[in-house]
Structure formats: structure tokens, C-alpha cells
């Protein structure tokens, strides 16, 4: 069964450093998403992406964040200058359609900012 | 701003009995609801969904009920099995956007 994959599974970085989290969505899906979950808190939407453009983003997704689909398979989340409060699980998701279509999640990347 | 709430952080149920997980939402524009199940160190896995035109959707042992007037939905698992032990997230979406709003999750433990 097709699945969303994410690398790395765990990333440790120093505050102020840049990190890139990678995702490979399900191949026939057209919509891509990033969510994060701070330990003990709810899963929060960051951004959705379609046709090489951001289609929706939350307040959390400020100028330090960016997303890119550099080739036909990868979908990346870049955090330019990490802060301690960026420590969280980051989940990538994809869906065939937008709106109410079911989103399929990857296993997540645990980001630890020291 | 918690638009989707799961007020019970944990629930323990005996194997074979019914598990009932509850979820409340505040945004009347939400028209599509899902339940996700999450095991430790894994991403959320889609379980079952319901749109606002229905009040019940059933899939095997899992049934989701939607009460639009109360802005409440619930997930029933019958009979509960030890493998159902996981964190269950309720999520909601409106027809104007792509994002899902998640609740904080309920950790279900099914005792053998």
C-alpha cells in the first residue's frame, strides 16, 4: 500500500541553524501539507501546497518557514533559523484532492532544537 | 483558539466492551470530520470520516456519530480489542479550506 515517507526520523540541531525536513508524498497525490505537534499538544496545521504554490498557511508558518517541491517526488519544509520552540514532531501529509479529501500522514520527523 | 476539543485525555476499557471517544467543535462552518488513530513513533492513520450531510457512518467495528446541533461527534468501537490501544484524534475541516483542525487526542487503553 502506498505511503508517505519522511526523512530523517530524528533531527537534532543548534538554535539558529537551518534545517530541511524531507517528505515523499504518495505518488498520485496532488496536495501536500505540513503539520506539527509539540509534545503533549494537538496536531497543528502549518501549510498546504498545490501546483507548486502555497494554497493555505497558518499563523505559525511565518517568514522563517518555507516549502518547496524541488523535483517530482520530494516535498520539503525548511526552517531558516531554528528556535527552541520549533522543537516538535513534524508530519507531512498528502491527498488526491483538496478540501475534504482524506489526508494521509507520514511517520513524522522529530526535530529537537538545542 | 481551540476549535476542536477532546476533553478526555485518556480512556480505559475492558476488551470486548464498547469504547466511546468524544469530540466537540465550535466552528459551525466545519462540514467534514475524521478520526485518526496514532501509535507511538508513527504518523496519524486515517480511521473513519463523516460529512455533515450524515449523522452516522459505520465501518466494521467503528461507528462515528455526528450531532450537528450540539456540535459534537463521537467514535464508537465495538468490540474493543487490545490492538485498538492508541491515541485517537478527531479532526474537522470546512469547505473553504484545506487544513484540518485537530483535537488534542484521547489515549485509549484496551485492557485484555
Interface residues (C-beta under 8 A of the other chain):
Chain A: X4 X6 X31 X33 X35 X41 X42 X43 X44 X45 X48 X50 X55 X56 X58 X91 X93 X98 X99 X100 X102 X103 X104 X105 X106 X107 X108
Chain B: X2 X4 X31 X32 X34 X36 X41 X42 X43 X44 X45 X46 X49 X51 X89 X91 X93 X95 X97 X98 X99 X100 X101 X102 X103 X104 X105
